[in-house]
């Protein structure tokens, strides 16, 4: 099981259904890119 350890808050991790980390975003902002990554992963479900 992946347990992220970071000194930065907030942090966003997108993990696919196989458990592979597909995207890491540290800090706030860049919400459009995060949304794009989510939309790219949804068809894989």
N, C-alpha and C positions, 0 to 999 in steps of 0.2 A: 504494500500500500504506500502510495506517495504521500509524504507529509512535508509540505513546503516549509522551509525555514528561511525567513527573510527578515531583514532589519528595517525594511521599508514598508510603509503602510500608505495607502491601500495597495494591494497587489491582486491582479487578476490572472488566473490560470485557466486555460481552456484545454480540457483533456478529452480525447476522442473515446469511442466506445471500446477500443482495445486497451485503453489506459495509457496511451502515448500523449505526452504533452505537446500540443500543437501551437500554443500561443502563450506568451508570458508578457504581461504589461505591468510595469512597476510605476506607481504614482498615479496621479489623477490626469484627466484629459485624454485626448485622442479617442474619444468615444466612438467616432465614426469608424475608425479602423477596427476597434473591438467588435462593433456591430457587424462589420463586413466579415470578420473572421467567424463569428457565430453563424451568420447566414451561410457561409461556405461549408461549415461542418454539419449543418442540419440535414442536408440530403443523405449523409452517411448513416443516419440512424436507421 
